[in-house]
Amino acid sequence: MDKEEKKVQVVAPEKLTGIKLTQPTTYAAGITGVKVAMDHAIKEMGAVRAFQTLMKMNQKNGFDCPGCAWPDPDDKRSVLGEYCENGAKALAEEATLKKVGIDFFAQHSIQEISTWSDYEIGKSGRLTHPMILKEGKNHYEKIEWQDAFELIGKELNKLDSPNEAIFYTSGRSSNEAAFLYALFIRAFGTNNMPDCSNMCHESSGVALSQTLGIGKGSVTLDDLHKADVVMVIGQNPGTNHPRMLSALQNCKNNGGKIITINPLAEAGLKKFKNPQKVVDYFTGGTTLTDVFLQVKINQDVALLKSIMMKLNQMDESDGDIWDHDFIKNKTANYQELIQDLKSHDLQELIRQSGVDENEINDAVNILAPAKKIIICWAMGLTQHKNGVENIKECVNLLLLKGSVGIDGGGTCPVRGHSNVQGDRTVGIVHHPNKESSKNIERVFGFKPAMENGLDTVGSIQAMYEGKAKIFVALGGNFVPAASDTYYTAQALQNCDLTVSISTKLNRTHLIRGKVSLILPTLGRSEKDHFEGKERFVTVENSMGKVHASQGKLKPASKHLMSEPDIVANIAEATLGKKHVVPWMAMAKDYGLIREKIGEIISGFKGYNKNAKDGFYLPNNAREGDFSKLPGGKAQFTVCKLPNHQLKENEFILMTIRSHDQFNTTIYGLHDRYRGIQNERRVIFMNPKDMDKLSLKKLDLVDLISEYDGIERKANKFHIIPYEIPEGNLASYFPETNVLVPINHFADGSRTPISKSVVVRVAGH
């Protein structure tokens, strides 16, 4: 027996790493971005290997970036490399030469590893063998693949009900793996399929489905180049989706305008120096934002209403502002929307938004004559109690202008992880689709589970309360990614078995059930060989195009399995070799999986034949077809204003990413664009708020949130004076996810309120 040790550290230790401040940058990318990207890649992969592999990323007949879901050009790809700084970092993380094998786990206990920062854990390297953490033990040990599968099958079959199992999915998984996973889960008898999109763009999916009839955006990459106006709301593309900056630059070069709405003035939307354009090395680059509206956190509805009120006044005075033919023929509830706008006091809306009226007028003057309008957004709109209504208010503006279903106009939710949209399309949904379920029964001969399953919040609560006993994760780093970190960690620790299908070590592997398994899988960049043949998978990008991805690197270990192989083996070990679904045959031949997807899911006819070249899925909003909605029309929505009742010395905190980060993966300790070096434990605060609290630059403070009588605390953060609205704060996740209450989330989507947490600031 291992000697008893202290409990694992659930969150990153409160260790300061020696902060250094520089001036925030005034532009994104440029030669510095190239240098940083190459430094990361060479350090992790070696120079020759790094250059050769980067040239294959996001190229036709290459592999899809393991980072974000930004689309690749349909036609010509850049010969210099179709990737960005953070894409290079994502590849470096996956293709690192460092290994986490049997000797590593023999040397380091889970308690010791938990005292490392998330950055240090992630930098340990690639997982090489299936490992088991037995009950009462403190070190992971090697387990044979077949023994691992038999253990999972045995434990699943011991449950009193299939609904006592939770099956989580990360957006990194391929369409083939996600479909097979969902098929197995429904055959097992449950729809408990929490997905990472529950924590990010679920609000977008709900709002868009209810207003436009499809839970996806309606534009393509080419539309961004054609737009008269692109509105970027609640999004920081310079860090989170850097390749989007090239599309915005093309829009500006074609005469388009950009309106940015965000509580922080981010460098990436001020100016962009395109690393692939020689002229940008000798000039100041391209100024992107024409009008910046620095809205207060979660006051986007107030701001959008004020813009629409001003435009409506112009329409009633001069006409020709709203597209009345489109409104009459294609929409419903127009009069209700106008009546609601007129019921508000314009000056009160402007005051609530925190934006100067002259700046609002500048935006109105750009929007008034425009027809081809695209609104882009990300977590800054979705992760609030009114996240669904935030999106619906954006749709209202687009419908008034007739900007949906046209070239150069429409909705553009910018998805995070590289295949998070594809996972949902092929079946990872906790509310089963009746048509797809009937098709599953027709094609495979079994009745899939039809009872609604649990989303992420519901799954965490079920595990915490002992109602769910097994947790299986297809990718991801669940504990730091979810809200209410200590609550989530306790939920997993209440399980009998936790299973992680992963490429790299992360903190969730340390938060054990009674027994814990790590099953190492191939990365996106690695060759997938079976019986001497190379296989490929497919993904769906942020704009609804499905395309192939085929790795080029030798796998990190000969003991790795592909995700479809792992899922199929779990299914066979659980349901038996004589089950009606040919699990192992589909795992062997991904083409067979694609053929079955084509038979079951709408829009995938000819999938296997067309996978290599890629194809767009049907999109009714893109075509201006709203026939599935009530009355066959797009829906205007009357949206309420947010109501934050702040007490004295309370603030609204939004969690954000640093520039050296993608989701919970920490690439480094710098936030170059915001002027932070070598530290993550920082709070961005308005200097006037600092004066009110008698705080000075770099003072250490604690953050406290209190919901329903429960106090949550995040300790030891440096105060950084920053250009952010008074009463607002910003800090990095996952360090501040401990403050987000598990039971407070968006109405309609249950997305955590990570961008509008009420907190107090206390001296440390």
N, C-alpha and C positions, 0 to 999 in steps of 0.2 A: 504493500500500500504506500502511496505517496504520503509524505508527512503533511499534516494539515497546514494550510496557508490562509492568509487573509482573503476576503472576498475580492473579486475582480473590480477594477475601476470601470464604472459604467460609461463615464464621459471622459473626454480628454483631460488629463491632469492640469491643474491650474499653475502651470509653469510658465513664467515669462522668459522670453528668448532674446531680449536685448533690442528693444525697438529703436529704429532710426527713422527720422522724418525727412522727406524731401518735398519739393513743391509738386502738387498734382500736375500731371501732364496736360497739355492742351490739344493733343492729337493722339490718334491710335495707330498702331502698326509701325510702318516705316522700317528703317534699317535696324532699329533696336529690336523690333518684333522678330525679324529674321534671325538676328544673333541669338536671342533668348531661345527661340524654337530649336535652332541647331545645337545650342549648348545642351539643352535637355536631351535631345535625341542622341547625340554622340555620347554623352555621359552614360546613358542607360543601355545603348545598343551597340556602340562602336561606330566609327566614322563611316566605313564603307557600307556596312549593313544598314545604317540609318538612311543614307542617301538613296541607296537602291530601293529600300522599302517605301520611303516617302513618295518616290516617283510612281508607285503603284496604288497609292491610296486615293480613293474617289475617282479613279480612272476607269474607263470602260475595260472590261476583262480584268479589273483589279478588285480590291476589297473596299468595303464601305468603312469610313472613319468610325472608330468605336466611341467617338464623342457625341456631338449634337446631331440633330436630324435635318440640318439645313440642306436643301436640294443641290444637286450638281447640275450644271448646264446640260440641256438636252442634246446640244450639238457639239461644238468644239470644246474640248477641255484644255486647260493651260498646260503647255509642255514644261513650264517651270515648276509645276506642282499645283494640284487642285486641293490645297489644304491651307489652314491658318496656323497661327502660333499655338493656340490651345489644342488644335487637332494634332499637331506634332507632339505636344506634351502627352495627349491621350495615347498616341501610338507608343511613345517612349515608356509609359507606365505599363502597357500591355506586353510590349516586346522586350522588356528589360532582360538582361542576362543574369540577374540575381535570382536565386532559387530559395524556396522555402520547402525543404524536404524533411525526411525522417530524422536526420541528425539535428536539424533546427528545433524540432518539437521536443526532442529528447533533452536538448540543452536548456530550452526556455519553457517555463510553466506558463499557463494562461494568466496567472496572477502577475507574473513578471511582465509579460507582454502588455498587459492592460495598463501598466504604469507608463508606457510609452505614449507619445502623442499620436494622433491619427496620421500625421505626416510620417512619423517614424514607422508605424505599423505598415502603412502602405508601401513604404520604400524597402520593405524586407525582401520582396521578390515574388516570383511566380510559384504557385502551389504545384507540387510534382506528383503526389501520391494521394489516393483516398486515405483519409485519416478518421479515427474514432476517438472521442473523449468519453471514456467509460464512467459510469456512476461512481462518485467518490474519488476519482482520479484527478490529477492536476496537469497532466501532460497528455497531449494527443499522441496516439499510437497508430502505426500502419494497420490498415485492414484491406483484405482482398476485395476486389470489386464485387464479386458474386456474393460474398458474405455481407457486404453493405446492402446490396439489393434485397437479399433475403431478410435482413433485419428490418428494413423499411416495410416490406410487404407483410411481415409477421406483425409488426406494431400497428399498421393500418388496419389489418383484419381483426385485431383485438378490440378495436373501438366499438362502443355500444351503438354508435351511429356514424355514418360517413361525415356528418356535419360537425363532428369533433375534430376534424382535420382542416388545416388552413394551408392553402397553396398560393404562395406569393409569386409575382413575376416582375422582373426588372425590364426596362425598355431596351436592354442590350441584346436580348434574345432574338433569334431569327424568326421569320414567319413559320418556318417548318417546325422548329422546336416549340414555339408557342401553340401552334395548332395541335400538335401531338399531345402536349401537356394538357390543354383544355379538354381534348377528347378523352384522355385518361381520367381526368378529374370528374367529368360528367358520367363516364362509365362506372367510376367508383361510387358515384351517387350523391355528389354535392356540387354546388356552385359557389363555394367559398373560395373565390378567386380575387383577393385583393391585388391591386396592381399599382405600380408607382405613379400612374396617372391620377389615381385617387388623391394623391398629395400635391398635384400640380395643376394639370389642365382639365380636371373633371368639370370644373365650373364652365369652361369653354364648351365642352361637349354638351352639357345640359342646356346651356343658353342657346347655342347654335341649333341644336335639334329642335327646340321648341319654337324658334323664330324663323329658321330657314330650312328646316327639314333634314339637316345632316350635321353631325357633330364634328365636322372638320372645316378647315378653311376652304375658301372658294377660289383662291388665286394660284397662279403658277409663278415661277421665277421670272418668266418673260413679262408678266403683268407688271411687276415692280419696275421694270425698265420703261414701261409705257405710261405709267401713272402721271396724272397732273399733280396730285398731292399724295404723299405718304405720311400718315400720322403714326408715330411710334409712341406707344403709351405703356408705361409700367414695364419697361424693358431696357436692358443694357447690352445691346448686341456686341459692343466692342470687346466685352469679356465673355459673354455667354454664347454668342453666335457670330464670331468675327467675320466669317465669309459673307454675312449679310451686308457688311459695309461696302463691299464691291457692288452689290446690287443697288444700294442707295446712291453710290457714286455714279453709276450708270443712269439712274433716274435723274440726278442733278444735271449730268452732262446732256441729257435729252430735254432739258428745260423744265423738269419737275421741281416741286417744292417739298420741303420736309418740315413738319411740325412735330416737335418733341414735347411730350408731357410726362414729367417725372419729378419726384421730390429731390433727386440729386442730379446735378449737372455732370453727366458722365463724359469722359474724354472722347470715347468712341463716337459720340453724336455731335461733337463740336467740329472735329476736323479729322480727315482720314488721309494718310499717306500710303498709297497702294504699293506694296512691296514689288509688285510685278509690272509697275509702270515707271520707266526710267525717269520720266519728267518729274515725278513726285519726289525723287531724291534731290532735285535741285530747286524745287519750289516749296511752297508751304502746304502742298497737298490740296485737297478739296474740302471746303467748308460745307458741312452737311446740313446742319439745322438752320432753317430760315427764321423760325420763331420757336423760342424755348419758353414753355409755360411751366414754371416751377410750382406745381400743385402740392398742397399738403397731403400727407399720407391718407389714402382712402377717401379723398374728396373729389375723385374723378367724375362721379355722377353730378355733383354740384357744378363742376366746370363744364361738362358736356351740356348740361341743361342751359347754362348761361350762353354758351356758343349757339345752341339751337334757338334760344329765345331771340337773340340778336338776328340770326339768319331769318327767323320767321317774321320778325318785324320788317325786314327788308323785302321778304316775299310778299307780304300783305301790302306794302307800299308800292313796290315796283313790279312785282311778279317775277317769274323766270328764275327764281332761286331754287325752289323745290321742283322736282320732276313730277308734275301733277298727273301726267298720263300714266307713268309707272305706278304712282300711288293709287290711282283709281283702278287700274287693271290688275295689279300684282300684289296689293297689300290690303290688310284689314286693320281696323282700330285706329285709323289716322286721326279722326276727330277727338277720340279719347286722349290721344297723345298731345294734341294741340291744346286741349282744355287743361290738361295737367301743366303744361309749360306756362300757360297764362295764369295759373293759380299761384305761381311762385313770385316772390319779390326778387327782381333781377339783382339789385344791389346786395341783398342778403346772400344770394347764391355766390356772387363774386367774392364777398367777404369770407364766406365759408370755404371757398376753394383756395384762398390765400394768394391768388394770382392778381397782378395789377390789371386794371381794366384796359389800359392802353395796349398791353400785350395781347389780351383777349381780342381786342379789335383788330390787331394785326393778323391774328389767325383767322378771324371771321372774313377779312378782306381777301385772304388767300383762298378760303373755302367757297366763298360766294359764287365765283364764276366757274368753279371746277366741277367736272362731271366724273372723271376717272379718279376716284378716291379709294385708297387702300388704308385700312386701319390694321396695324400690327400690334400685338401685345403679348405679354408673358405673365410671369407670376405676380408682377406688381398690380395686376387687376384681379387675378383669380383667387388669391389666398387671403380672402376677407370674408366676414360673415355675409356681406352682400356681393360676393364674388360673381354669382350668376347674373345679378342685375347690372353689375359693372359692364359685363359683356353685352347684355341686352341693350344698354344705353348706346354702346358703340354701333350696334346693329341699327338702332333707331336713326342715327345720323346718316348711315349709309343708305337706308331705305328712303329717307326723305330726299336724298340727292339722286336716287335711282342708280346707285353705284354698285349694285350687286347683279351678277350675271352679265357683265360687260367686260370687254378687254380693258385691262388697266385699272379695274376697280374690284373691290370686294373685301372679304374678311381674311385675315392672316394671323391666326394664333401660331406663335413660333414655338414649336415643341422642343423639349429638352433632349432626352436621351435618344440615341440614333434610331431605334425602332419602336419607340413607345406607341406610336400611332399604329404601326403594323400589328403589334401584339393584340390590340383591341379589335382591329379589323378581322383577324382570323379566329377570334373566339374568346380571348381573355376578358370576359365580362361577367360580373356577378349577377346581372339581370339577364337571364337567358333569352335569346331571340327565338321566337316561335317558328319562324320559317326555317332558320338554320337547324333547329332541333328536329323538325320534321324531316329535313334532308338527311341529318345524321341517321335517323331511324331507317330511312329508305336505303341509304348507301351501305350502312354497316349492320343493320339488323338488330339494334338494341335501342331501348327507350332511354334517352339521356335524362339526367335529373332536371326537373323543371322548377323546383322551388327556388325563389330568390336566395342568393348567398350573401355572404358578408363582405363588405368593403374593408379598406385598411383600418379605419377607426373601429368598426364593428368587430373585426378580427382581433385587434389588440384587446378590446374590452372582453371578448369571449375568453381569450387565453388568460387574462388577468383574473377573471372570475372563475376559472377552472372549468369552463364549458367547452373549451377546445384544448386538446392534449398533444397534438402533433403539428409542427410547423415545418413546411418545406418551402425553400426559397430558390427559384430559378433566377439566379443572379441577384445583384443588389447588396446593399449594406444597410439592412432594415432598421436596426436600432438607432443609429445616429440620424438616419433619414426621416424617421417618423417624428411626430410631435410628442411632447411630454416624455422626455427620454427615460427618466427613472421608472415611470409607470410602464412604458413599453418594455424596458429591460426586465422588470419583474414579471410581466406577462410571459415573456419567453422562458424565464426561469421556472415558471409554473408548469411547463410542458414536460411530458415524458420523453419526447424525442424532438430534436431540432436538426434539420438537414439544410446545408448550404451548398448549392451548385455554383462554384466560383472559379475565377481565374487567379485571384490574388487574396492574400490575407487581409481581413478587415476586422473592425471591432466587434461586429455581430458574432463572429466565430468564437469570441471569448465569453459571450453571454449565453451560457449553456442551459439546455434542458437537463433532465436527469442523464440522458445520453445525447451526445452531439456528433454529427457526421459532417465532414467536409469532403465534397466530391469535386475533384479538379477537372475543369473542362477546357477545351480549346478556346483560344482567343480569336477575334475577328480576323486578325492578320495572319493566322497560321493555316498551313495546308491541312486539309481534311481528307485523309486517305482511307479507303476501305477496299481490301482485296486488290491492291495495286492501282485502283482508280481514284482520281481526284474528284471530290464532290464540291458542290457549291450550294450556298443558301441564298435567300432573298430577304429584302427588307423594304419597308415603305417609308419614304421621306416625309418631311413636314408638309408637303404640298400634294400628297396622294399618289406619287409615282412609285410603283413597285419595280425593283431592279435587282440584279444578281450581285452577289459579293463572294469572291473566291480568294481565300488567303494565299500568301506567297512564302511565308517563313516556315522553316522547320519547327515543329512543335517544341515547346519548352521542355517537355518530358515525354518519353515513350509510354508513360502510364496514363496519359490524359485520354479522356473520351469526349466525343462531341456531345452537345446538348441533346439532340434527337436520340442518340444512342443511350444516354443516361435515362432519359424519360421513358423510352421503350422498355428498357430493362426493369425499371421500377414498376411499370405497368404490368409486365409479364409476371414479375415476382409477386405482385399483389392480386392480379385477376386470374392468373393461370395461363398456361401455354395454349389451352383450348378455347380461349376467349374468341369471340367472333371477329374482333379487330386483329389484323395481322401485324402486331406491334413490331416484331423484329424485321419483317419484310420491309416495312416502311422506313425503319431506322437504317436499313441497309441501302435503300434506294430513295433518296429525297424526291426524285421525280414522281414516285408513287404518292408521296405526301401531297405534292403540288396538284397531281391529278384529282385526288380526293377533295382538296380545298376547292378546286374548280367545279366539282359536282355539288358542293354543299353551300358555298358562300357566294352571294351575288357579286358579279363584276369580275370574277376570276376565270371565266370561260377561256380555254386555251392557255391556261396559266403556264403549264410546263413548257409548251412550245414557245411562248413569248417571254419567258423569264429572263433569258440572256440579254435580249435587246431592251427589255423594260417596257412598261405600259402604265398609263394613267387609269386609275379606278374611276368608275362613274361618279359624277358629282352634280347633283340636281341644282344646287345653288349656283355653281359655275355656269350652268345652262339657263339659269333664270326660271327653273321649273319648281314650283312650290305646291304641286298637286297633292302631295301627301299630307299637307297641313290643313287645318279646318278651313273650309270654304275654298280650298285650293290656292290659298294666298299666304304670302309672308306676313308675319305677325309683328305689328308695333306693340310695344310694351310700356305701360306706365310704371316707372321705377321710383322707388322711395329713396330719399336721402339717407345716408348713414347717420347714425345717432350715437356718437361717442360722448358719454358723460364722464368727463375727466374731473377728478378732484384736484385740489391744490397740490402742486409738485408732482403730478402724474404726467407721463409722456406716452406717446404712441411709438412703439418700436417696430421697425421692419427688419426682418432677417435678410441678408444679402450674401452674394458670393464675393470672394476676393478674386483678383485677376489670376492668381496661381491656384485655381480650384475649378473642378467640374463636379457638380453635385457634392457628394461627400468625399470625393477623391481630392486630396490636397497635394498639388504638384510641388509647392514650395511655400515659403513664408513671406512672400512679397506681394504687395498690391501696388504695382508700379504706377498705374494710372491715378490712383488716389494718394500717392506719396507715402505709402507705408512700407517700411523695409523691416524684415526679420521679426515680424510679430503678427499674431492673429487676434489676440485678446484686446480689442479696441472698440470704443464706442464713438461714433461720429455725432457731434452735438453742435447746435448753433451757439456761437460765442455769447449771445445775449442770455441764453438759458444758463450757460456756464456762470456768467456774472450773478444771476439771480441765486444760484446755489453756492456761490463763492468757490467755484472750482477753477483750477488752473490746468493748462496743457499738461498732459501725461499724468495727472492725478489718478490714483487708483480708486475705483468704485465697484460696488456690487449692484446688480439689477434684481429687482423683486417684482414678481407679478402675483396678483391675488384674485382668484376666481372661485366663486362659490365657497368662500371661507378657507380655501386651501392656498397656502403661500408657497411659491416656487422661487428659487434663488439661483442666480448665475454669478459666480464670484470672480473678482480680480480682473478688472478691465481698465485699460488706459483710456482717459478722456482725450479725444482729438477734436479741436475746433475745426468746424467744417461748414461749407455752404449748404445748409439744409434748413427747411422751414422751422421756425420757432415751435416748440412743443413736440417736435419729431426727433427720433433717434434712429440710427442704423447700426447694425452689428452683424458679424458673420455667423452663418450656421455652418456646422452643426453645434457650435459652442453655445448658442443661445436657444436651441430647440428645447432645452429644459424648461423654458419659460412659457412654452405654448401649451395651453390646457388641452387634454385629450377630448374633452366633451364640449368644446366650442369650435364651431366649424361653419362653413358656408351653408346657408339655407338652400336646399335642393341638390347640392353636390357633395356635402360633407367634407369638403376640402379644408384642412386646418387653417386657422387664422394667422398664419406665420408672418404676414405682412402688416398686421395691425394689432399688436399685443400691447395692452395697457401695462405700463411698468412704473415703478418708483426707482429713483437713483439714491443709493446710500453710500456713505464713505466706507472704504474697505478697512 
